[in-house]
Amino acid sequence: MIDLRSDTLTLPTPAMRRAMAEAEVGDDVFGEDPTVRALEEETAALLGREAALYVPSGHMANQLGLYVSVRSGEEVWAHEHHHLIGDEQGAVAVLARALPRLYSGEPFPSQPLLESWIAGAGDVHRADPALVWWENTFSGRVVPLTEQRRVTGFAHAHGLRAHLDGARLWNAAIGLGVSPAEVAEGFDTVSVCFSKGLGAPVGSALVGDADTVRRARRGRKMLGAGMRQAGIVAAGALHALRHHRERLAEDHHRAARLADLLEGLPGVSVVARTNMVLITTPEGRAGRYLEALATEGVRALGGGDRVRLVLRQEVTDSDVEEAAKAIVRAVSSL
């Protein structure tokens, strides 16, 4: 079985396991774990920020991004397919008690839409806007930095904060050919993940200015995520940060190769986006295609009319070739 469901399936390398076994540790709640502190300092520096906070998951990093920027009853502007909306169990409403205001279509709101939404700010009948949400990459798609600058500039000009869900920011940087700091530029808070393409077993981080991260640290403790000798897992993330970022380009190349091998399949369209290959099926039939793929030995995720294949460090060139043959057989059977 060739498993292409997600890059969350990455496994610690032997070198990463050694780094974890040998990690110097302390009590992180007291700020005394040297490995956690090194991870936070290096992450903040890479993203051009004053400070970072190590947390167990990207979900928590995003929720802390809300915690430090939005008061109960305020609006957060987001795309209807952002992870915040569809994959975090409604925590935006349950924990932050914020009101999502959603746009659709392109992964960025148009200028006329932003202007129309801000025009109603201050109306006693509606929630006050507080935060603009962003993702890069977005379903594997690299969002142009010109659009980011336009939207974050608009947000700050009107007194709103901006958050970047950068779970795959490292992929965006590779795809754009820029530094991680350039992808993070303009946002008040940024979340990044160490356990997707980078291959660490646990963890994400929230970055921002020192005061924002101080408040986020209190929020992490309130959520029950104060960690003690966390350096053991932080060492895996630190190793990934230092050694696995550049190799993400290999996943992008393999995704492009897989898409090339699938070009021209009947009844579907195929596109590669960074480390993902997206197959658009006839409407509502993704489930049938997933079943056919599994029968041929390929595991994937999807729904509606979309099948998603994700490349990661364990997927080799030969796996790509074999997966393509299996997918061709599966699609042909339908």
N, C-alpha and C positions, 0 to 999 in steps of 0.2 A: 504494500500500500504506500503510495506517495502522498503525503499529507501536506496539502497546500491551503489549509484553512486559515492560518494566521501566522504572523511573525512572533506572536506571543509564545509559540511552541519552540523557540530557540532554547538551546541547552547550554549550560556552562561548559566552557572548554576546559581541558586539563590545566592550562595555565591559570585560568580564572579560579578553579577549585583550589589550586595551591595558594593563590593570593588570599582567598577566603580563609583557608586553614591557618595561614600565618599572620592574619590581621592583628594589629595592635588594637586593643579595645579598652573602653571605659564606660562610664554611665552617661549616656547621651542626654537624658533629662537634665542632668547637671551641666551639660555642655562639655563633658570630659572624655568623649570618645574621639581619639585623634583621627581615626580613619573616616568617621562620619564628617568631622570638621574638614578634612582634606577634600573629601568628595564635594561638600557644599562650597568650599572656596574655589575649587577648580571649575565647578559648574557655573558659579556666578561669574567668574572671570571669562569663561568661554562665551557667555551670553551678554557680556558687557554690563553687568549689574553689580550692585554693592553686596548682595547677600543671596543665599539660597537656603532652602529647607528641605531636607530629605524626608520623604513620606513613603508609606507602604505601597501606594497605588496612584495611578493617574486620576482615577475617580476622586480620591481625596485631594490631590493637588488642585483639581478643578474646583471642588467645593470650597477649598480654602481661598481660591481666587475670588469666589463669590463672597465669602465671609469677610474679606478685608475691603470689599468695594461696594457692596450693596446692603442697604438697610431693608428691613421687612416691608414688603408692599411696593418696593420700587421695581422698575422695569429693567430687564436685560434683553438686548437686541441680539438675535441669533438666527442662523439658518435652520430650517425645519429638520435638516439631516445632520446637524452637529451632534457630536457624541453627548454633549450636555443634555440634549433634548431626547434622544432616542435610546440611550444606552446607560443611563445613570439612575434608573428607577424613579424618575420624578424628583430626585433630591433637590433640584433647583427650587421646587415648590415646598418640599417637606422640610428641608434643612435651612435653606436661605430664605424661604418664604417670599421668593421673588416672582414677578410676573414675566414670563417670556413673551416677547413680541417677535414674531417669526416672519422671515421672508423665504422665498423659494427660488428655484431656477439656478442661476449662476452662483458660485460660491462666495459672492460678495454683493452687498446691496448697492443699487444704483444711486447716483447722487440725487435725482429727483425723489426717490423713496426716502432717503435720509432727510432731505429738506421737509418733506411732508410730515414725517414722524416728529421732527423736532418742533415743527410749527405749533403743535398742540401742547408742548411742554408748559407746565404752569397752570393748565386748566384744572380747576378743582375737582372735576369729574373723573380724571384719569390719573393713573400712577405716574410718578415722576421718573423719567428715564435716568439710569445711573451708570450703565455699563454696556459697552459694545463687545460682543464675543466674536472670536475668529478662530479658524483652524488652518494650519499649514503644516503638512499636506492635508487636503480635503478629499477623502475617499481615494487616496493615492495621487491626487492631482496637485501639482505645484501651483499655488496661487501667486500671481505676479506681485512683486514688492511695490510696484507703482500703485496697485489697488490697496495694499495694506497702508501705505503712507497717506493715501487719500482719505481712507476711512478713519484711521487713528488721528489724523490731523483734524478731521471734522469733529470727532468725539471730544478732543481736548479743547477745541475752539468753543464748544458749547458746554463745557463743564462736566463731561462724561469721562469715565475711565475706560480703559481698553485692556482686554485679557486675550492672550494667545494660548489656545490649546495646542501645544507643540509636541504632542505625543510622538509624532514622526518629524519633528523639526530637523533632526539630523538628516533624514532623507530629503527634506526640502532644500537644505543647504547644499547637499551633493547635487541635486537636480538643477539648482540655480547656479551652481558654481561660485557660491559666496560663502562667507564665514557664518557660523551659527549666530554670532552677534548681529550680523546684518539682517538675518531673518527675524530676530527678536526685537529689532529696533522699533521704537515708538510705542511699545506696550508697557503698561504699568506693572502687569504681572504676566509671567509666562510659566506654563507647566511643560516639563519634558519627561520623557519616559526612558528608563534604562533597560527595561525588560522586554522590549519588542525587538526590533532589528539588532540592537546592540548586544542582546543575548544575556544580560544579567538575570538572575533568578527572581529578584525582588526589587521593586522600587521606582519612584519617580521623584521629581523635585519641583518646587515652586520657587521662582526667582523674582526679585524686585528690589526696591530700595531697602535700606536697613530697617527703617521703622515698619514698613509693610511686612517684612519677613518676621520681625519681632512679634507683631500681632498675629501673623499666621501660625507662629510657633505656639502661642497661647491657644489658638483654635485647634491645632493638632492635639494638644493635651486634652482639651475639652471633649474631643471626639474619641478619646481613649487610645490614641496612637503615640503616647509618649513611650519611646523605646529605650531600653537599657544598653546592653552591650551589642548595639546594632552594627558595630564595625565589621562583624563577620559577614553580614549581607551587603553592607555598604562597600566592602572591599571588592565584591563582584562587580558592582556598578562602577566603581572607580577604575577597575581594570578595563571594563568595557569602554568607558569614556576615553581612556588613554590609547587603547589598542584596536577598537572595533569600528570606529566611525568611518574611516576611509574605505573599509571593505564593503560598506553599504553599496558602493558603486557596482560591485559584483552582482548584487541582487537586482539592481536596475538593469544591468546588461542581460541577465538571464530572463528577466521579465520581458524585455524587448525581443529576445530570441524566441521565447515561447509564443508571443503574440505573432511573430513572423511565421512560425510553423503552423499557426492556426488560421492564418489569413485565407479567406475564401471559403470557409466552412459554410455549408448551405443553411439558411434560415436563421443565422445569428450574425452579430457583429462583434468584433474583438478589438480591444484597445489596451495598450500598455501604459501604465501611469506609475512612474518611479518603480517600486518593488511589487506592484500589483498588476494583474491582468484581469480585466473586466469583460465578461461575455454577456451581451444583451440577447435575451431569448425572446421568442414570442410572448406576448403579454400573459402574465400569470403562470408561466410554465417553468420557472426556474427550479421548482421542486422536482419536476420530472427529469430535468437535466442533471440535477445533483444525484438522483438515484441512479441514473445511467452511468455517470462518472464513477460512482462508488462501485458499481458492478464491474467496471473496467479497471479498478484499482487506484482511483484518484479521489481523495477527499477534498471537498471544497465547502464554502459557505455561500449563502445567497438567499434570495426570496423575491417574490413578485416576478420581475423579468430580468433579474441581475444575478449572475454567478460571479463570485470573486475568488481568484487564485492569488496567493501571496507567496513570494519568494523569501527565503531566509538563509542563514549561513549553512544549515545542514543540507540544503537542496543543491545538488551538484549539476554540472553540465549534462552528464548522462541521465540524471533524473529528469531534467527538462526535456531531453529527447524522448525518453520513455513516456513521460506524462503527455507530451503532444500526441504521440501515437495512440495512447489510450483515449484521449479526449476526442480525437478524430473518429475513433471507433464508436464512442458513446454518442456523439452528435449524429453520426451517420445512421445509427440504429433508431433515431427518432425522426 
